[in-house]
Amino acid sequence: MARELYTARLAHKECISVPAQCFHFVFVLEGMESFSYAPGQFVSAVAPDQNGKQQTRAYSIASAAKANRFELCVNRVENGFFSNHLADLPDLPVGSAIQLHGPHGHFVLQDPITDSIFVATGTGIAPMRAYIQWLFPEDGPDRSQGKEIWLVYGTRHETDIYYHEEFEALANRKPNFHYLATLSRPQDGWQGLRGYVQDHVARLIEERAARLGQPLPQPPVDPSIPPAALNFEIYAYICGLNNMVASMRERLTGFGWHKKQIVFERYD
Ligand SMILES: Cc1cc2nc3c(=O)[nH]c(=O)nc-3n(C[C@H](O)[C@H](O)[C@H](O)COP(=O)(O)OP(=O)(O)OC[C@H]3O[C@@H](n4cnc5c(N)ncnc54)[C@H](O)[C@@H]3O)c2cc1C
C-alpha cells in the first residue's frame, strides 16, 4: 500500500557549520494543523534523483512536536544524493518543498522517564535535541521529573558542535541537565573535554555508581523476569554512525548493563 506523502515547505534554512557543511532546517507541513510524533522519531524524505528514480532517506526530527512544524539537522555527505538535495534547497524566497512520510521509528524515550545518558556524534545530535526540547520545554512544564539527564556529544572540531550555545544555556538553567561536549581533534585553545564519547560515558557511569554505592559491573538481571517487566533506573540513548554506536554498546555491556537499557539509532 502506498504511504501517504506530505508536503513540507521550507520556512528557514541555516548553515550551522560551514566546515562540516551542516544545515539546520525548519519545515512547515502544508494543509496540516499539527504533526504529532514522539521525540526521537524520524521522517522519510522522498525525491526523484537525476534519473527520475524515487530516493528515500531517513532524517531524525531535531525538534519536539510543535503545531505543524518540524526541524532537521543534516550535513552534506560527499557525493550523496539526498543530503546535497536538502543542502541546496533554495532558502529565499522561502517556499522550497520536500515530500515525506512518517513519523517512523522506535528511538524514543522510555516511559516513565529515568536517569538517562544521551550519547551522540555529529548529526546524531538531532534526536537528542528533540528529547531535550521535550523534557525541558521553554513554554511549558518540565517533564524531566528531576531525573539526571546527561548529554555526551562528540565531534572532531569545535566548529562541528551543533547547537552548543543552546545546550550550554540549558545546562546553566537546569541543574539536572548535564552537557558534556568532547572533541576528538581539538585545536589549541579548546578548554573543554577531549577524546571519545565512550570514555566520558564510562567515567560518568563509574562516578554515578560510586555515588550511589552500586557495584560495577552490575549483577545480571534475574532471567525469570519477563522482558516487559524489566524496569531500569537508568537508560542510555545512542545515536550516530555504526562504529561509535557499536563500541558504546560494547562498553555499556561491559558494565553489566542489560541490552534493554541501551536504546540506539544508527545512521549508516
Ligand atoms: C533513522 C535514520 C535517521 C537519520 N537521521 C539523519 C539526520 O538527522 N541527519 C543526517 O545528516 N543524516 C541522517 N541520517 C542519514 C541519512 O538518512 C542519509 O543516509 C545521509 O543523509 C546520506 O544520504 P545521501 O543520499 O546524501 O547519500 P547516499 O547517496 O545515500 O550515499 C553516498 C555515500 O555516502 C555514504 N554515506 C551514507 N550515509 C552516510 C552518512 N550518514 N555519513 C557518512 N557517509 C554516509 C554511503 O555509504 C555512500 O558511499 C539518518 C539515517 C537513519 C537510518
The ligand as an SDF file (V2000), in Angstrom:
LIG
                    3D

 53 58  0  0  0  0  0  0  0  0999 V2000
   16.9430    6.5400   11.1990 C   0  0  0  0  0  0  0  0  0  0  0  0
   17.9370    7.4540   10.4950 C   0  0  0  0  0  0  0  0  0  0  0  0
   17.9480    8.7910   10.8040 C   0  0  0  0  0  0  0  0  0  0  0  0
   18.8630    9.6340   10.1600 C   0  0  0  0  0  0  0  0  0  0  0  0
   18.8780   10.9470   10.5160 N   0  0  0  0  0  0  0  0  0  0  0  0
   19.8070   11.7730    9.9660 C   0  0  0  0  0  0  0  0  0  0  0  0
   19.8900   13.1310   10.3730 C   0  0  0  0  0  0  0  0  0  0  0  0
   19.1410   13.6100   11.2620 O   0  0  0  0  0  0  0  0  0  0  0  0
   20.8150   13.9200    9.7770 N   0  0  0  0  0  0  0  0  0  0  0  0
   21.6640   13.4420    8.8020 C   0  0  0  0  0  0  0  0  0  0  0  0
   22.5030   14.2140    8.3020 O   0  0  0  0  0  0  0  0  0  0  0  0
   21.6060   12.1340    8.3910 N   0  0  0  0  0  0  0  0  0  0  0  0
   20.6890   11.3060    8.9370 C   0  0  0  0  0  0  0  0  0  0  0  0
   20.6050   10.0090    8.5220 N   0  0  0  0  0  0  0  0  0  0  0  0
   21.4150    9.5770    7.3610 C   0  0  0  0  0  0  0  0  0  0  0  0
   20.6080    9.8780    6.0830 C   0  0  0  0  0  0  0  0  0  0  0  0
   19.4660    9.0150    6.0150 O   0  0  0  0  0  0  0  0  0  0  0  0
   21.4070    9.6210    4.8020 C   0  0  0  0  0  0  0  0  0  0  0  0
   21.9900    8.3500    4.8540 O   0  0  0  0  0  0  0  0  0  0  0  0
   22.5070   10.6750    4.5970 C   0  0  0  0  0  0  0  0  0  0  0  0
   21.9380   11.9870    4.5010 O   0  0  0  0  0  0  0  0  0  0  0  0
   23.2570   10.3620    3.2760 C   0  0  0  0  0  0  0  0  0  0  0  0
   22.3280   10.3180    2.2460 O   0  0  0  0  0  0  0  0  0  0  0  0
   22.7460   10.7600    0.7820 P   0  0  0  0  0  0  0  0  0  0  0  0
   21.5890   10.4470   -0.1380 O   0  0  0  0  0  0  0  0  0  0  0  0
   23.2590   12.1560    0.7710 O   0  0  0  0  0  0  0  0  0  0  0  0
   23.9750    9.8150    0.4660 O   0  0  0  0  0  0  0  0  0  0  0  0
   23.9560    8.4570   -0.4140 P   0  0  0  0  0  0  0  0  0  0  0  0
   23.7530    8.8560   -1.8440 O   0  0  0  0  0  0  0  0  0  0  0  0
   22.9300    7.5280    0.1970 O   0  0  0  0  0  0  0  0  0  0  0  0
   25.3730    7.8850   -0.1270 O   0  0  0  0  0  0  0  0  0  0  0  0
   26.5770    8.4120   -0.6710 C   0  0  0  0  0  0  0  0  0  0  0  0
   27.7740    7.8020    0.0140 C   0  0  0  0  0  0  0  0  0  0  0  0
   27.8830    8.2650    1.3760 O   0  0  0  0  0  0  0  0  0  0  0  0
   27.9150    7.1550    2.2990 C   0  0  0  0  0  0  0  0  0  0  0  0
   27.0340    7.5420    3.4260 N   0  0  0  0  0  0  0  0  0  0  0  0
   25.7030    7.3380    3.5260 C   0  0  0  0  0  0  0  0  0  0  0  0
   25.2090    7.8600    4.6610 N   0  0  0  0  0  0  0  0  0  0  0  0
   26.2470    8.4390    5.2890 C   0  0  0  0  0  0  0  0  0  0  0  0
   26.3770    9.1560    6.4970 C   0  0  0  0  0  0  0  0  0  0  0  0
   25.3080    9.3990    7.3110 N   0  0  0  0  0  0  0  0  0  0  0  0
   27.6030    9.6270    6.8120 N   0  0  0  0  0  0  0  0  0  0  0  0
   28.6670    9.4070    6.0230 C   0  0  0  0  0  0  0  0  0  0  0  0
   28.6010    8.7210    4.8690 N   0  0  0  0  0  0  0  0  0  0  0  0
   27.4280    8.2370    4.5020 C   0  0  0  0  0  0  0  0  0  0  0  0
   27.3380    5.9950    1.5530 C   0  0  0  0  0  0  0  0  0  0  0  0
   27.9320    4.7780    2.0120 O   0  0  0  0  0  0  0  0  0  0  0  0
   27.7250    6.2830    0.1020 C   0  0  0  0  0  0  0  0  0  0  0  0
   29.0350    5.8310   -0.1490 O   0  0  0  0  0  0  0  0  0  0  0  0
   19.7350    9.1410    9.1730 C   0  0  0  0  0  0  0  0  0  0  0  0
   19.7000    7.7660    8.8590 C   0  0  0  0  0  0  0  0  0  0  0  0
   18.8330    6.9350    9.5190 C   0  0  0  0  0  0  0  0  0  0  0  0
   18.8150    5.4720    9.1750 C   0  0  0  0  0  0  0  0  0  0  0  0
  1  2  1  0
  2  3  1  0
  2 52  2  0
  3  4  2  0
  4  5  1  0
  4 50  1  0
  5  6  2  0
  6  7  1  0
  6 13  1  0
  7  8  2  0
  7  9  1  0
  9 10  1  0
 10 11  2  0
 10 12  1  0
 12 13  2  0
 13 14  1  0
 14 15  1  0
 14 50  1  0
 15 16  1  0
 16 17  1  0
 16 18  1  0
 18 19  1  0
 18 20  1  0
 20 21  1  0
 20 22  1  0
 22 23  1  0
 23 24  1  0
 24 25  2  0
 24 26  1  0
 24 27  1  0
 27 28  1  0
 28 29  2  0
 28 30  1  0
 28 31  1  0
 31 32  1  0
 32 33  1  0
 33 34  1  0
 33 48  1  0
 34 35  1  0
 35 36  1  0
 35 46  1  0
 36 37  1  0
 36 45  1  0
 37 38  2  0
 38 39  1  0
 39 40  1  0
 39 45  2  0
 40 41  1  0
 40 42  2  0
 42 43  1  0
 43 44  2  0
 44 45  1  0
 46 47  1  0
 46 48  1  0
 48 49  1  0
 50 51  2  0
 51 52  1  0
 52 53  1  0
M  END
$$$$
